[in-house]
Amino acid sequence: MSEQQPERPGGRRRPSRQIYVHLPVADLASSIAFFTALGFDVAPDSTDADATALVVGEAAFVMLLTRPFFAGFTRKPVADPTVTEVTVAVSARTRREVDELVDRALELGAQPCREAQDRGFMYGRSFYDLDGHLWELIWSDPDAFAA
């Protein structure tokens, strides 16, 4: 089942799979405006009246789906926005970028989740987006993991 992928510099293999996290949203246009203001790109070929794809990384996407459209993917009820069902954790290039992104999210209407978590080699902050989904921005010191 494992498909051989070409090596990247440093001997690491290219990811053989992509990940798509689907999140229900109440107002797709507002969610798109919020996340593009944070610096996420939208994949225009994956956007229509019911959904859009936020490009998180080379092989990682968050699909923002209208609640009725999202409901078509499951037989269970769509979770109440006040319930945390998943945490979307995204890496940042620097500690400063963590702070900049979370501060910007809060300015755009997100709600704070908890105080910053500083473990020296890892730093993170979190927020609830416009629909109450929990997002974490995390920076890890690459030198700490190389040792």
C-alpha positions as CSV (number, residue, x, y, z in Angstrom):
1,M,0.0,0.0,0.0
2,S,3.0,2.3,0.6
3,E,3.9,4.1,-2.6
4,Q,7.5,5.0,-3.1
5,Q,8.0,8.7,-3.2
6,P,11.1,10.6,-4.4
7,E,13.5,11.9,-1.8
8,R,13.6,15.6,-0.9
9,P,16.8,17.3,0.2
10,G,18.0,15.9,3.5
11,G,16.8,12.4,2.6
12,R,13.2,12.9,3.6
13,R,10.5,11.4,1.5
14,R,7.8,13.5,0.0
15,P,4.4,13.0,1.6
16,S,2.4,10.3,-0.3
17,R,-0.9,11.6,1.0
18,Q,-2.8,14.8,1.6
19,I,-5.0,15.6,4.6
20,Y,-8.3,17.5,4.4
21,V,-9.9,18.6,7.7
22,H,-13.6,19.5,7.2
23,L,-15.1,22.1,9.5
24,P,-18.7,23.2,9.5
25,V,-19.2,27.0,9.3
26,A,-22.3,29.2,9.8
27,D,-21.3,31.9,7.3
28,L,-18.9,30.8,4.6
29,A,-18.1,34.3,3.2
30,S,-17.2,35.5,6.7
31,S,-15.0,32.5,7.4
32,I,-13.2,33.0,4.1
33,A,-12.6,36.7,4.9
34,F,-11.4,35.8,8.4
35,F,-8.9,33.1,7.3
36,T,-7.6,35.1,4.2
37,A,-7.0,38.1,6.6
38,L,-4.9,35.7,8.6
39,G,-2.8,34.9,5.5
40,F,-4.3,31.6,4.4
41,D,-4.7,31.0,0.7
42,V,-7.9,29.7,-0.7
43,A,-7.8,27.1,-3.5
44,P,-10.2,28.7,-6.1
45,D,-10.8,25.4,-7.9
46,S,-12.1,24.0,-4.6
47,T,-14.5,26.9,-3.8
48,D,-18.2,27.2,-4.5
49,A,-21.3,28.3,-2.6
50,D,-21.0,25.4,-0.1
51,A,-17.3,25.0,0.5
52,T,-13.8,26.3,0.2
53,A,-10.4,24.9,0.7
54,L,-7.9,26.7,2.9
55,V,-4.3,25.9,1.9
56,V,-2.5,25.1,5.1
57,G,0.6,23.5,3.6
58,E,1.9,21.5,0.7
59,A,-0.3,18.5,1.5
60,A,-2.7,20.0,4.2
61,F,-6.0,21.7,3.7
62,V,-8.9,22.8,5.8
63,M,-12.2,22.6,4.1
64,L,-14.7,25.1,5.3
65,L,-18.2,23.7,4.6
66,T,-21.6,25.3,5.2
67,R,-23.3,23.4,8.0
68,P,-26.0,21.8,5.7
69,F,-23.3,20.7,3.2
70,F,-21.1,19.4,6.1
71,A,-24.1,17.4,7.4
72,G,-24.2,15.4,4.1
73,F,-20.8,13.8,5.0
74,T,-22.0,12.1,8.2
75,R,-24.9,10.2,9.7
76,K,-24.4,11.8,13.1
77,P,-25.7,15.2,14.0
78,V,-23.4,18.1,13.4
79,A,-21.8,19.1,16.7
80,D,-23.0,22.1,18.4
81,P,-20.4,25.0,17.9
82,T,-19.9,25.1,21.7
83,V,-18.5,21.6,21.7
84,T,-14.8,21.0,20.9
85,E,-14.6,17.9,18.7
86,V,-11.2,18.5,17.0
87,T,-8.3,20.8,17.5
88,V,-6.6,22.2,14.3
89,A,-2.9,22.6,15.1
90,V,-0.8,24.5,12.6
91,S,2.9,25.0,12.8
92,A,4.5,28.5,12.6
93,R,8.0,29.4,11.4
94,T,8.8,31.4,14.5
95,R,7.5,32.3,18.0
96,R,6.9,35.7,16.7
97,E,4.7,34.4,13.9
98,V,2.6,32.5,16.5
99,D,2.0,35.7,18.4
100,E,1.3,37.7,15.2
101,L,-1.2,35.2,13.9
102,V,-3.1,34.7,17.1
103,D,-3.2,38.4,17.9
104,R,-4.5,39.1,14.4
105,A,-7.2,36.3,14.8
106,L,-8.3,38.0,18.0
107,E,-8.5,41.4,16.3
108,L,-10.7,39.7,13.6
109,G,-13.2,38.4,16.1
110,A,-11.8,35.1,17.3
111,Q,-12.0,34.3,21.0
112,P,-9.0,33.4,23.2
113,C,-8.7,29.8,24.4
114,R,-6.0,29.8,27.0
115,E,-2.7,31.5,28.0
116,A,0.4,30.9,25.9
117,Q,2.2,27.6,26.5
118,D,5.9,28.1,26.6
119,R,8.0,25.0,27.1
120,G,11.3,26.5,25.9
121,F,11.7,24.2,22.9
122,M,8.1,24.7,21.9
123,Y,5.7,27.6,22.1
124,G,2.0,27.8,21.3
125,R,-1.1,29.8,21.6
126,S,-4.7,29.0,20.7
127,F,-8.0,30.7,19.7
128,Y,-11.5,29.8,18.8
129,D,-12.5,30.9,15.3
130,L,-15.7,32.6,14.3
131,D,-17.6,29.2,14.6
132,G,-15.9,28.1,17.8
133,H,-13.4,25.7,16.3
134,L,-10.2,25.4,18.3
135,W,-7.0,26.4,16.4
136,E,-3.5,26.1,17.9
137,L,-0.5,27.8,16.4
138,I,2.8,26.1,17.4
139,W,6.4,26.8,17.0
140,S,9.1,24.2,17.8
141,D,12.8,25.0,18.0
142,P,14.4,22.9,15.2
143,D,17.7,22.8,17.1
144,A,16.1,21.1,20.1
145,F,14.9,18.2,17.9
146,A,18.2,17.9,16.0
147,A,20.1,17.2,19.2
